[in-house]
Amino acid sequence: TDTHVKMMKIKEMFRYFLRGRKIKKITLGICAMAKKAESKPMREILSRLPEELFEIKFFGDECILNQPIEAWPVVEVLIAFYSTKFPTEKALEYVKLRKPFMINDLAMDATLKDRRKVYRLLQQQGIDVPNHVVLEREDPNKTNTVEEFDEYIVVNGVQINKPLVEKPVDAEDHNIHIYYPMSAGGGSKRLFRKVNDRSSEFYPSINELRTEGSYIYEEFVVTQGTDVKVYTVGPDYGHAEARKSPVVDGRVKRDPDGLEVRYPVILSPKEKEMARKIVTAFGQKVCGFDILRVQGRSYCCDVNGFSFVKNSRKYYDDASQILFQIMLDELRPDFRSSMVPRPPQLQDGTAKRDRDRLRDRELRTSPSLATLEPAEPRDGDEDRPPSPSQSMASLESCGIPALHSEEELRCVIAVIRHADRTPKQKVKIVVSNPQYLDYFHFYTKSPKKDLKVKSKSGLLRFLQVTRDILAGLDDQELRRKLVHIRDVLERWEISGINRKLQMKPQKWGEDGEGPAREVVLILKWGGDLTLLGRDQAESLGAQFRHSMYPDTGGGGVLRLHSTYRHDLKIKASDEGRVMKTAAAFAKGLLELEGQLTPILASLVTVEEKNRCLLDRGGNFEVKADMDRCKQHLNRLQVDQPMSEALVQQIAPGCCRALSRSLYKLGNPLASLRRLHALIADLCRQLEPFSAQEQGSRDRGSSCSGEGPGPESALDADRDR
């Protein structure tokens, strides 16, 4: 790379300037545990410092842990940072005694270890952080209140909607939990430090928050399944990489060398300013932090302190050069001023060769890895990551030729119907029972508006109201319908993704005002995504990836999505089968693993405005046609033998073949009841096979480490 050649030129230049001159070497101390001090990134960077000017002293574990600070090496510059077993207080005493120039402010270690202090300092610097609330249980004098609901929690009076993130206040505790709303299937995901190729596990039946310890509860930021990690060296340099978020499927994708697959990305001007502020505020010249990008905004969710990029030669070149300049300016300013401000430029042939090499691997190297000089943003683009055309322009500004075309693909749009589903069913009755009316007024915001209930708590309360009404009900016809409603609600574990209650007010008090006196009660169930439908959607996603974004060795759509060069958005309506179809499609499109609920929460956007994608409601012309069809079909539901008069009423002037078919049907209502009984008998016969198949899936799921139990209580019914 250009930077590597520059470093070689700098070393040659130093040898030239040092001829005949005496200059005291800078003593650089590495005060860190051996595992970190002797790591490959540290060795790569230190090896690039001119040996004629630097004397590097490694303190070592024995010295750090067992020797007094007076016996520690005396150095002019100190790189010291925390890792497991590192005695921070002892190191601070050494800094106080010897007063070396610090690359990173070790006194900020206490702040970096406390997520509360990190968030407070970020907010003081004007840096956006996720919406959050803190629960502090370590203070016995402080009263805390926590209320848990299906779709949100309330902590000390502050509501945080699900999905939400539960972070321990101790930054060294990486056991972070994510809780999903019942409307998306519920359950929780547990994040942890990488173990082999896993970084998280999903538990579909665990929904309760932890009851011991202090935590930060923050709203889950939907980043389309990608995180951005930024590594800084000084206030004017940042290396940004994107990786698949551990919240999606928990699988760590690794390269042939065993390292996690990451892709260089371009930082926006505001993200570059964010990096400057973090370096300055936290006193960490070499540090890392995490960015969550969503809807044109960037949130900082973590600051890691001393961090290096793994396996990037360009980063090693840049980091060593910047650290070299920082130390030289601080400790040998006179020698620095006598040097040529810029290293010699590359010769034309070498420059052309390097530019060609960079152009050939343009996707693997990003100009964002250079300094954080802010570009002039266009109106409205302050927070938006650069587009592909901007990326090419940036390449050209670095002297790298770019290929041009008269046409540019701006977007790819796909409109997809939900996959195979079970039959949709519903019960619809008109009720005026006081208990049902009280229930309606308790949940509705206005007695004039329709009510829709999908939450677990709302459906459980409705079930209890129905039981109370049945206990003293004499009307046999109404009783039969309410028993049906009760049985539907009791049949499976209640989850808002598979059942829906609607109540539509019909009559009110005098002059149409006041509370409702009569409502239409509609309970809907069924219409759920089948296992076949899930496989269809996932297969379609994989097929879409291979056909629309063929991978020619550069990573295809997976790389485009991770690097934000492809602004992927997946939107769905709030129907369960549609949301899960979208999640299964995303699973196939992005080559994900695991269950659908975490993918749904991370990648699929369900917004109120998505309803405009459906047919417009209140179309009375369509409703009139539908009512006429329903009225005609209802003529078949009569409990009497088929006769000539009934045939003429159902299908006047029909052909003889249709007439014979109607006579063969016999009593229409009796035939429907017999069909219903046959279907029920078939379901009973299939029950053992369904249980056997479900047991096989459960065993397979436990072997794959996806947590106990099926994804939702509806899986067994889908098999049936």
C-alpha positions, 0 to 999 in steps of 0.5 A: 500500500501507499502507506507501507511504502511511505513508512519504508521511506520514513525509515530510510529518511531517518537513517539519513538524518541520523548520520553524524547526529546524536539523538537520544532514543525515546523509551516506550514502555508497554505496560499490559498483560503479556497476552495483549502486549505480545499480540500480533497487532501490537507486534506489527505496529511496534515493529514499524517504529524506527529502531534508531529512534525508539527503545521499546521496553515490555514490562511483563507479567512478572514485573507488573504483578509481583514487583514494586513500582519503583522497580518498574522500568523508567520510560518517557512514553507509556502504553498501559491499558486494562485487561484481565488481572491487570492491576490498574491502581498499581499502574496509576501509582507508577504514572504518578511517580514517573509521570510518563507521556501517556498514549491513553489516559489510564485514569479513565479506566474507571469510567470505561468500566461503568456503562452508566458513566460512559453514556453520561460522558457521551451525552455531555459531548452531544453524542447520540446514545440509545434511549435508555433508563438505569436500574440501580439495585446496589444502592439500598437507599434507592427505591426501584420499581419495575413493571413488566408487560407483553410489549414494554416495561416500566422502570422507575416510571420510564417506559421502554418498548420491546424489543429492549436490551438489558445491559449490566452496568459493569462493562466487563460483564458481557452477558447482555439479554434482549427481550422480544415483544409477544406480538413478535413471538416473545422470548429472549436472546442472550449475548456473550463473548464469542465461543467458537462460532457462537455469540448468542443463543435464543430462548423462546420461553424466557420472557422475564427480566433478571431480578438481581444486579443493576442494569441499563435498559435501552430500546433495541435499535434496528440496524438491519442486522449490522454493527459498525466498529470504529478504531481510532488512532489519535483524533484524526484517524479512524478505521471502520469495519462492519460485521453481522450483529450477534443479535440476528442469529448468533453465528460468527462467520469466520474467514479461512484464518479463523477471524471474524469476517468484517468489511471496511465501511465509510464513515459519515462526516458526523461519525468522524466528528463523533470519533474526534469527540470520543478520543478527546473526552475519554483521553484515549488516543487508541480506542474502539467504539461501536456505532448503531446506524438507523434511519440516517442517524448514528448512535454510540452504544459502547466505548471499549478503550484500547483496541486494535484492528486484527489482520489489517496491514494498512491499519498497522502502517497507519497506526505506527506512523501516527503514533510515531508522529504523536510521540515525536511531536511531544518528546522531540519537537526540535528534531521533528521540526528539522525534518521534511514535512512530507515523506518523499512521494512514490515514483510514477511506476510504483504509484501506478502499480499500487493504484492498479492493485488498489483498484483491482481490490477496491471492495477490499480496501476503503478510503475511509481508513485514511484520516478523518478529515471531514468532507463538505456534506450536501444538504440533508446528507450530514448523517447519511453514509456515502453512496456508491457514487460518492465512494467512487468519487472518493477513490478518484480523489485518492488517485485511484481510477474508477470505471464509469457507466452512463447508467447506474442501478439506483435500487431493487424493489421486490413485492412479495406475498406471504407464503403458504398458510393454514386456513383463516378462521373467525367467529363473529357475533353481536354482543351487548353483555355489560362485561364485554362492554366494560372490557371494550371501554377499558381498552379503547381510547374512544367509544367510536373507534374499533378496538384491536387486541393482540397482546397476551394480557389483553387476550387472557383478560378477555378469556376470563371475561368470557368464562365469567359470562358462560358461568351464568348464561342461559341463551343456548345459541349465544352459549354455543358461540362463546364456548367456541371462543373460549375453546379457541383461546384455551387451545394453545398458549396465547401469543399475539402473533397467532390470534387477534380480537376485534371489537367494533361498536355499533350502537351508542347512547342517545343521539349516538353519543356516550359509551357503546351499548352494542359491539360486534365481537370478532375473534380471528385465528389460523392463517398462520405460516406453515413449515412448508411456507417457511421453507418456501420463503427461505428458499425464495430469499436464497434464490433472490440472492443468487439470481439478483446478486450473483457472488463473483468472489467479492461477497455479493449482497452479503458484503453490500449489505454489511458495508451499507453500500446496499441500503436494505429495508424489509417492511411488512404488515402487522399480520403474523404470517406476513411478518414471519414470511419476511423474516424467513425471506431475510434469513435466506437472503442474508444466509442467516441461521436460527429461529425467526423471532430475532431475525424478525426483530432485527431486520423486519420493520413493521410500521403503521404506514405499512398499511397503505400497501394493503387494499384501502379500507372503507371501500363500500363498492367492494363491500357491497359486492362481498355482501351480495356474495355472502348472502348468496352463499348463505342460501346453501346453509339450510337444513332441508333436502335439496329440491327443485325450488331450492336449486332454482333459488341457489342457481337459477337457470343452471345447466343439468350437470350443476343441477345433478351435483346439487341434488347429489349434495343432498341436505346442504347443512347436514353435508357441511356438518359431516364434512366438519366431522371428517376433518376433525377425525382426520386431525385426530389421526394426524395428532400422533404424527405431529407430536412425533415430528415436533419431538424430532425438531425439538431434539434437533434444536437443542443439539444446535444450541438454539435454546429449549423448546419450539419457536412458538406454541403455534408450531405444533398446530401448524403441523396439524 
